[in-house]
């Protein structure tokens, strides 16, 4: 394919591409519009300008995931450019009219998340005038099937029966300082490509010159904290435990089959104190499940690859498909506990964490995900007893590390952050359940009962 821009222009854009890479800047070029095959040819020309090793191309019309999850996963790492041949706005336009306001807020919040996490977003809307384009149709290549009319596919806008007025309102309501819209009128093929190349050159130069100022959010603790109602004296006899365990595990196995036949997925998050009993609770859950239908995800420190993306990227890739269950042994909530306490994230990043996590969870819950988040709780005294028991047992000493003892010394600090985390993120769509686990039998049954009750409610 021959480039329609000058060699000098292509060289300039390639150099700017390298400059962005040298600065470790992640950049998104998002194309939306109405032009069907004509738009596709234009985007192909833009993709061909750049060094392939630094470019990731994505066509959202091929996506099967929830649109925000798909886009989050496919935003390229630092130093590279993602080109979206349609993106999250295609998801908005294809959704029900009743969801429009929610989706506009979601798109604005998503772009704010990207901005604050170092991702530049260039949004280009290709404006389609059918009569005008017909005058220039001979300037466009033939379609893949050999037909000479590139306008036989007018694209998703007409398919979704979207009015010009609705498009205009959408562009107005999503034109923000985090990601402004540039509108290009489609005409002659070569002229249109040149206009876009000039625009991208301008935007790249702007990105390299303009300092970035990530925002600091206010901490808003408006959600109820179920930890305040915990009763650590609750116990359960061995006989009662074994009867309830068998009954609940049988019911959970039945509900897993029902979930597998549904359009919903389940995400179980387990957080809690060291030695609180997360592993034992998770084990009693997985014992009831068919392993073909679930995966567990222990969360270690992020890898080099994961650090090159926004902090939610590594978790988005583990969100299950409909019919499946994902179990997180620790999770994205490290951003609200260990990371600020140990200095692994900045004060600004911590201040934004709750809003970004709520955005992540609400978008997935709106689509297909059932969330239940467990805080497995014990007293300070019980933790010390369990640490000492582990230290004295050769078969359990491997469970106890120097880091566990260091974290224990910061109990009061961690408790402050835990309470704040819950009061910022205990939402109706992704609730926290605090579990008394001084008596492990009682705690395990409470976890199983909560999962069973939630699935029965969501699947009925």
Number of C-alpha atoms within 10 A of each C-alpha: 6 6 14 18 18 10 11 9 15 19 13 13 22 16 14 18 22 17 16 21 17 12 11 15 20 24 27 21 19 21 22 22 24 23 26 18 21 27 25 17 18 23 20 15 21 19 16 14 18 19 14 11 8 16 19 17 18 19 14 20 13 7 14 10 17 16 21 22 21 18 21 20 19 20 24 23 23 22 19 22 28 22 24 22 22 24 23 22 22 18 18 20 20 15 13 11 11 8 12 15 12 13 21 17 13 20 20 17 18 21 20 20 23 22 19 20 17 18 23 22 23 21 20 20 18 22 17 21 13 15 8 13 21 15 11 13 19 14 14 20 16 16 17 9 6 9 11 14 16 24 19 13 15 18 17 19 20 13 11 13 10 14 10 12 9 11 15 10 10 17 18 12 14 20 14 13 10 19 17 16 17 16 15 17 15 25 23 18 21 15 14 17 23 19 15 20 20 14 16 19 19 12 15 19 15 11 17 14 9 8 8 12 9 15 15 13 15 10 16 14 16 13 16 16 20 17 19 9 9 14 12 15 9 13 16 14 10 11 9 12 17 14 10 15 20 12 12 21 21 14 17 24 18 14 18 23 15 16 22 16 12 14 14 21 24 26 22 20 22 25 23 19 21 19 22 25 22 23 12 14 22 20 11 17 21 17 13 19 19 11 11 8 16 18 17 15 14 11 14 9 8 11 9 8 10 15 14 17 21 21 17 19 20 20 17 17 13 15 21 21 19 18 20 23 26 20 24 22 18 18 20 19 19 17 23 24 20 16 16 18 18 9 9 13 15 12 14 15 22 20 19 21 25 24 19 19 19 17 19 21 19 18 22 23 19 14 17 18 25 21 23 20 21 21 23 25 25 23 14 12 9 16 18 14 13 15 20 13 14 17 16 11 10 9 9 12 14 10 12 17 11 8 9 14 13 10 17 18 11 11 12 12 13 18 13 11 16 22 17 20 22 26 21 22 25 20 16 11 18 21 18 24 20 23 25 28 31 22 18 20 21 20 26 24 24 18 25 22 18 14 20 19 13 15 17 15 9 10 12 6
